[in-house]
Amino acid sequence: MTFDAIKALVRDDLAAVDREIRARLQSEVALINQLAGYLIAGGGKRLRPLIVLLAARALGYTGRAHIALATIIEFIHSATLLHDDVVDASQMRRGRTTANAVWGNEAAVLVGDFMYSRAFELMVELNNMRIMAILAHTTNTIAKGEVLQLLNCRDPETTEDRYLAVIQAKTAKLFEASARLAAVVNGDGEPVETALASYGSHLGTAFQLVDDALDYGRDNPALDKNVGDDLSEGNPTLPLIHALRNGTATQQALIRTAIETGGGEQIEAVVDAIESAGSIAYTAGRAQVEAERA
């Protein structure tokens, strides 16, 4: 089944989420409207809100709270993107200039804060402490994941376990919350909630593993990213970690130096080393395992 076919299953719900996003981002502050509008216009897969909607429908939910939950999840995700781009000094996302490159780091951080706080205003409207507790814990875990990634930055000694700890906190946790919240709003018991949370966590881990493998693909015209973006940021993801462990001594020295210096100018040689060590296939295999667990 294609991604478009999956989205078609909840087409009306997705349209409702889009309307809610636009309505809730309105502000009397012009800069907020401009920057938030730019972010919305940038599109994106809306994958995390989609998980909320699909999980809710799978459980037979017939109410409307899942629309608000999907909106909250998208606001949290968008806020983390705004902050990420500032931390990483990113200039491009989804094939477009990043908000921080257009309006500056200060505006990007502050509008990210606005989106976080607007998400929590929406949570309060739902008047469900269980939802509040899950999302408060989720946002805190994401923040810890960001700090863990910062500690790994430009560190060639980063282990696979340290890498996985980052993606499970920074990426998988929001997928986990997206699926879990559908069970909460539907009033299902703990076994269903836990099962959906596990599904979301494994799916989110698989998603990030695939994304990190694709970062070193030579021919990715469909991707809104440049080859080696993670390396340029000094971010040692699994393909690099695996190649460091399994490449030749020369390849290991090359990759170690590239991580320490953010060696984007060495990207062709690094990709050659990663491919030679079978690191893309290894990362894809780990993603497949996570997908099967999901």
Secondary structure as UniProt FT lines:
FT   HELIX           3..8
FT   TURN            9..10
FT   HELIX           11..24
FT   HELIX           30..41
FT   HELIX           47..58
FT   TURN            59..60
FT   HELIX           65..87
FT   TURN            88..89
FT   STRAND          92..93
FT   TURN            94..95
FT   STRAND          96..97
FT   HELIX           99..103
FT   HELIX           105..126
FT   HELIX           129..152
FT   TURN            153..154
FT   TURN            156..157
FT   HELIX           160..167
FT   HELIX           168..172
FT   HELIX           173..186
FT   HELIX           190..214
FT   TURN            215..216
FT   TURN            221..222
FT   TURN            227..228
FT   HELIX           229..232
FT   TURN            233..234
FT   HELIX           238..246
FT   HELIX           249..261
FT   HELIX           264..266
FT   HELIX           267..276
FT   TURN            277..278
FT   HELIX           279..293
//
